[in-house]
Amino acid sequence: TIMIYPVVPDFRRYPNEQGRDLFVTHMEMGLGGAWMKRMIHSTFMYKLQGRPGWKVIPE
């Protein structure tokens, strides 16, 4: 699982050669990556459905 932030490179905000925030962008391998993918999917669906507390979940 690779988490990239922001998805579209923003070279004005992040002036490195990738155009991304290197402290947020990272990679998880193996079983940890599978659990991270599940967590991201679950929180996205929770926010999409507009359940209580959805505003607390960051973009």
N, CA, C and O atoms as CSV, one atom per row, in Angstrom:
chain,resi,resn,atom,element,x,y,z
A,1,THR,N,N,0.845,-1.174,0.000
A,1,THR,CA,C,0.000,0.000,0.000
A,1,THR,C,C,0.887,1.232,0.000
A,1,THR,O,O,1.797,1.347,0.821
A,2,ILE,N,N,0.628,2.142,-0.905
A,2,ILE,CA,C,1.365,3.402,-0.965
A,2,ILE,C,C,0.366,4.534,-0.749
A,2,ILE,O,O,-0.614,4.664,-1.482
A,3,MET,N,N,0.631,5.347,0.267
A,3,MET,CA,C,-0.209,6.516,0.536
A,3,MET,C,C,0.542,7.746,0.052
A,3,MET,O,O,1.646,8.028,0.517
A,4,ILE,N,N,-0.055,8.475,-0.878
A,4,ILE,CA,C,0.583,9.654,-1.456
A,4,ILE,C,C,-0.268,10.876,-1.134
A,4,ILE,O,O,-1.482,10.864,-1.338
A,5,TYR,N,N,0.369,11.929,-0.631
A,5,TYR,CA,C,-0.332,13.185,-0.352
A,5,TYR,C,C,0.486,14.338,-0.885
A,5,TYR,O,O,1.682,14.402,-0.598
A,6,PRO,N,N,-0.069,15.224,-1.621
A,6,PRO,CA,C,-1.367,15.168,-2.297
A,6,PRO,C,C,-1.308,14.225,-3.494
A,6,PRO,O,O,-0.230,13.919,-4.003
A,7,VAL,N,N,-2.472,13.769,-3.938
A,7,VAL,CA,C,-2.531,12.819,-5.051
A,7,VAL,C,C,-1.969,13.457,-6.321
A,7,VAL,O,O,-1.169,12.842,-7.027
A,8,VAL,N,N,-2.383,14.674,-6.603
A,8,VAL,CA,C,-1.849,15.423,-7.747
A,8,VAL,C,C,-0.674,16.261,-7.241
A,8,VAL,O,O,-0.852,17.037,-6.303
A,9,PRO,N,N,0.521,16.132,-7.828
A,9,PRO,CA,C,1.680,16.898,-7.359
A,9,PRO,C,C,1.419,18.406,-7.362
A,9,PRO,O,O,0.871,18.953,-8.319
A,10,ASP,N,N,1.821,19.063,-6.279
A,10,ASP,CA,C,1.669,20.517,-6.141
A,10,ASP,C,C,3.063,21.094,-5.912
A,10,ASP,O,O,3.548,21.141,-4.781
A,11,PHE,N,N,3.700,21.532,-6.996
A,11,PHE,CA,C,5.088,21.993,-6.921
A,11,PHE,C,C,5.220,23.369,-6.276
A,11,PHE,O,O,6.298,23.723,-5.799
A,12,ARG,N,N,4.138,24.151,-6.255
A,12,ARG,CA,C,4.204,25.456,-5.581
A,12,ARG,C,C,4.183,25.293,-4.065
A,12,ARG,O,O,4.923,25.978,-3.359
A,13,ARG,N,N,3.350,24.401,-3.564
A,13,ARG,CA,C,3.244,24.206,-2.110
A,13,ARG,C,C,4.384,23.343,-1.566
A,13,ARG,O,O,4.889,23.595,-0.473
A,14,TYR,N,N,4.790,22.317,-2.338
A,14,TYR,CA,C,5.878,21.420,-1.941
A,14,TYR,C,C,6.976,21.513,-2.996
A,14,TYR,O,O,6.898,20.825,-4.014
A,15,PRO,N,N,7.997,22.343,-2.784
A,15,PRO,CA,C,8.993,22.609,-3.828
A,15,PRO,C,C,10.057,21.514,-4.006
A,15,PRO,O,O,11.111,21.788,-4.580
A,16,ASN,N,N,9.815,20.298,-3.537
A,16,ASN,CA,C,10.780,19.226,-3.796
A,16,ASN,C,C,10.538,18.654,-5.196
A,16,ASN,O,O,9.612,19.085,-5.882
A,17,GLU,N,N,11.347,17.702,-5.623
A,17,GLU,CA,C,11.237,17.232,-7.012
A,17,GLU,C,C,9.995,16.376,-7.260
A,17,GLU,O,O,9.602,16.202,-8.413
A,18,GLN,N,N,9.361,15.829,-6.202
A,18,GLN,CA,C,8.136,15.049,-6.381
A,18,GLN,C,C,6.879,15.913,-6.305
A,18,GLN,O,O,5.842,15.533,-6.849
A,19,GLY,N,N,6.952,17.070,-5.640
A,19,GLY,CA,C,5.776,17.918,-5.482
A,19,GLY,C,C,4.800,17.389,-4.453
A,19,GLY,O,O,3.609,17.696,-4.501
A,20,ARG,N,N,5.308,16.584,-3.508
A,20,ARG,CA,C,4.449,15.965,-2.499
A,20,ARG,C,C,5.035,16.154,-1.105
A,20,ARG,O,O,6.225,16.426,-0.953
A,21,ASP,N,N,4.184,16.006,-0.088
A,21,ASP,CA,C,4.611,16.096,1.305
A,21,ASP,C,C,5.281,14.772,1.678
A,21,ASP,O,O,4.608,13.747,1.782
A,22,LEU,N,N,6.582,14.788,1.877
A,22,LEU,CA,C,7.326,13.555,2.125
A,22,LEU,C,C,7.110,13.001,3.526
A,22,LEU,O,O,7.444,11.844,3.781
A,23,PHE,N,N,6.556,13.798,4.446
A,23,PHE,CA,C,6.286,13.302,5.791
A,23,PHE,C,C,4.965,12.551,5.861
A,23,PHE,O,O,4.756,11.768,6.788
A,24,VAL,N,N,4.070,12.769,4.906
A,24,VAL,CA,C,2.786,12.071,4.869
A,24,VAL,C,C,2.838,10.906,3.885
A,24,VAL,O,O,2.204,9.877,4.118
A,25,THR,N,N,3.579,11.049,2.794
A,25,THR,CA,C,3.689,10.005,1.787
A,25,THR,C,C,4.581,8.884,2.307
A,25,THR,O,O,5.735,9.116,2.669
A,26,HIS,N,N,4.038,7.658,2.343
A,26,HIS,CA,C,4.847,6.518,2.765
A,26,HIS,C,C,4.269,5.221,2.217
A,26,HIS,O,O,3.201,5.214,1.605
A,27,MET,N,N,4.986,4.121,2.444
A,27,MET,CA,C,4.602,2.828,1.912
A,27,MET,C,C,4.604,1.796,3.025
A,27,MET,O,O,5.517,1.756,3.850
A,28,GLU,N,N,3.577,0.966,3.040
A,28,GLU,CA,C,3.493,-0.149,3.975
A,28,GLU,C,C,3.500,-1.433,3.159
A,28,GLU,O,O,2.784,-1.545,2.164
A,29,MET,N,N,4.301,-2.395,3.575
A,29,MET,CA,C,4.374,-3.656,2.850
A,29,MET,C,C,3.794,-4.779,3.696
A,29,MET,O,O,3.789,-4.701,4.924
A,30,GLY,N,N,3.309,-5.815,3.040
A,30,GLY,CA,C,2.842,-7.004,3.721
A,30,GLY,C,C,1.489,-6.827,4.384
A,30,GLY,O,O,0.627,-6.100,3.888
A,31,LEU,N,N,1.314,-7.503,5.516
A,31,LEU,CA,C,0.039,-7.502,6.222
A,31,LEU,C,C,-0.308,-6.121,6.757
A,31,LEU,O,O,-1.482,-5.753,6.800
A,32,GLY,N,N,0.703,-5.346,7.168
A,32,GLY,CA,C,0.452,-3.979,7.633
A,32,GLY,C,C,-0.167,-3.124,6.540
A,32,GLY,O,O,-1.041,-2.300,6.813
A,33,GLY,N,N,0.281,-3.315,5.305
A,33,GLY,CA,C,-0.277,-2.578,4.177
A,33,GLY,C,C,-1.725,-2.944,3.906
A,33,GLY,O,O,-2.533,-2.085,3.553
A,34,ALA,N,N,-2.055,-4.220,4.072
A,34,ALA,CA,C,-3.438,-4.662,3.869
A,34,ALA,C,C,-4.365,-4.042,4.911
A,34,ALA,O,O,-5.475,-3.622,4.586
A,35,TRP,N,N,-3.909,-3.985,6.163
A,35,TRP,CA,C,-4.730,-3.377,7.219
A,35,TRP,C,C,-4.869,-1.877,7.013
A,35,TRP,O,O,-5.933,-1.314,7.273
A,36,MET,N,N,-3.812,-1.225,6.551
A,36,MET,CA,C,-3.893,0.214,6.298
A,36,MET,C,C,-4.883,0.498,5.168
A,36,MET,O,O,-5.663,1.448,5.243
A,37,LYS,N,N,-4.848,-0.319,4.135
A,37,LYS,CA,C,-5.775,-0.159,3.020
A,37,LYS,C,C,-7.217,-0.335,3.497
A,37,LYS,O,O,-8.108,0.409,3.088
A,38,ARG,N,N,-7.437,-1.319,4.360
A,38,ARG,CA,C,-8.778,-1.553,4.918
A,38,ARG,C,C,-9.235,-0.359,5.762
A,38,ARG,O,O,-10.392,0.052,5.680
A,39,MET,N,N,-8.328,0.194,6.570
A,39,MET,CA,C,-8.659,1.330,7.424
A,39,MET,C,C,-9.029,2.553,6.575
A,39,MET,O,O,-10.008,3.238,6.872
A,40,ILE,N,N,-8.258,2.825,5.532
A,40,ILE,CA,C,-8.539,3.967,4.663
A,40,ILE,C,C,-9.883,3.787,3.967
A,40,ILE,O,O,-10.670,4.730,3.878
A,41,HIS,N,N,-10.146,2.589,3.476
A,41,HIS,CA,C,-11.413,2.314,2.796
A,41,HIS,C,C,-12.591,2.479,3.755
A,41,HIS,O,O,-13.601,3.087,3.399
A,42,SER,N,N,-12.467,1.944,4.962
A,42,SER,CA,C,-13.559,2.019,5.940
A,42,SER,C,C,-13.850,3.455,6.354
A,42,SER,O,O,-15.013,3.847,6.446
A,43,THR,N,N,-12.797,4.251,6.607
A,43,THR,CA,C,-13.033,5.640,7.006
A,43,THR,C,C,-13.601,6.455,5.848
A,43,THR,O,O,-14.418,7.349,6.070
A,44,PHE,N,N,-13.186,6.163,4.623
A,44,PHE,CA,C,-13.746,6.855,3.464
A,44,PHE,C,C,-15.236,6.559,3.325
A,44,PHE,O,O,-16.030,7.471,3.096
A,45,MET,N,N,-15.621,5.293,3.461
A,45,MET,CA,C,-17.028,4.921,3.345
A,45,MET,C,C,-17.852,5.525,4.477
A,45,MET,O,O,-18.989,5.944,4.258
A,46,TYR,N,N,-17.290,5.573,5.683
A,46,TYR,CA,C,-17.971,6.171,6.834
A,46,TYR,C,C,-18.260,7.642,6.561
A,46,TYR,O,O,-19.358,8.129,6.829
A,47,LYS,N,N,-17.263,8.345,6.025
A,47,LYS,CA,C,-17.416,9.767,5.721
A,47,LYS,C,C,-18.390,9.972,4.563
A,47,LYS,O,O,-19.199,10.899,4.598
A,48,LEU,N,N,-18.324,9.130,3.549
A,48,LEU,CA,C,-19.200,9.240,2.388
A,48,LEU,C,C,-20.665,9.069,2.772
A,48,LEU,O,O,-21.533,9.740,2.214
A,49,GLN,N,N,-20.947,8.181,3.714
A,49,GLN,CA,C,-22.319,7.928,4.142
A,49,GLN,C,C,-22.843,9.009,5.079
A,49,GLN,O,O,-24.035,9.022,5.386
A,50,GLY,N,N,-21.987,9.914,5.540
A,50,GLY,CA,C,-22.420,11.019,6.388
A,50,GLY,C,C,-22.841,10.585,7.778
A,50,GLY,O,O,-23.762,11.166,8.354
A,51,ARG,N,N,-22.196,9.593,8.317
A,51,ARG,CA,C,-22.524,9.111,9.660
A,51,ARG,C,C,-22.060,10.103,10.715
A,51,ARG,O,O,-21.265,10.997,10.422
A,52,PRO,N,N,-22.559,9.950,11.957
A,52,PRO,CA,C,-22.184,10.895,13.026
A,52,PRO,C,C,-20.667,10.981,13.201
A,52,PRO,O,O,-19.981,9.960,13.267
A,53,GLY,N,N,-20.159,12.200,13.276
A,53,GLY,CA,C,-18.733,12.419,13.459
A,53,GLY,C,C,-17.924,12.419,12.179
A,53,GLY,O,O,-16.694,12.409,12.236
A,54,TRP,N,N,-18.579,12.430,11.020
A,54,TRP,CA,C,-17.841,12.360,9.758
A,54,TRP,C,C,-16.970,13.583,9.528
A,54,TRP,O,O,-15.987,13.509,8.791
A,55,LYS,N,N,-17.316,14.718,10.152
A,55,LYS,CA,C,-16.516,15.933,9.975
A,55,LYS,C,C,-15.161,15.842,10.668
A,55,LYS,O,O,-14.253,16.611,10.351
A,56,VAL,N,N,-15.015,14.915,11.607
A,56,VAL,CA,C,-13.758,14.747,12.342
A,56,VAL,C,C,-12.700,14.067,11.468
A,56,VAL,O,O,-11.504,14.271,11.675
A,57,ILE,N,N,-13.134,13.261,10.494
A,57,ILE,CA,C,-12.214,12.522,9.628
A,57,ILE,C,C,-11.589,13.494,8.628
A,57,ILE,O,O,-12.321,14.166,7.901
A,58,PRO,N,N,-10.247,13.591,8.570
A,58,PRO,CA,C,-9.608,14.542,7.649
A,58,PRO,C,C,-9.775,14.136,6.191
A,58,PRO,O,O,-10.094,12.987,5.884
A,59,GLU,N,N,-9.556,15.089,5.307
A,59,GLU,CA,C,-9.673,14.838,3.861
A,59,GLU,C,C,-8.611,13.891,3.392
A,59,GLU,O,O,-8.554,13.565,2.206
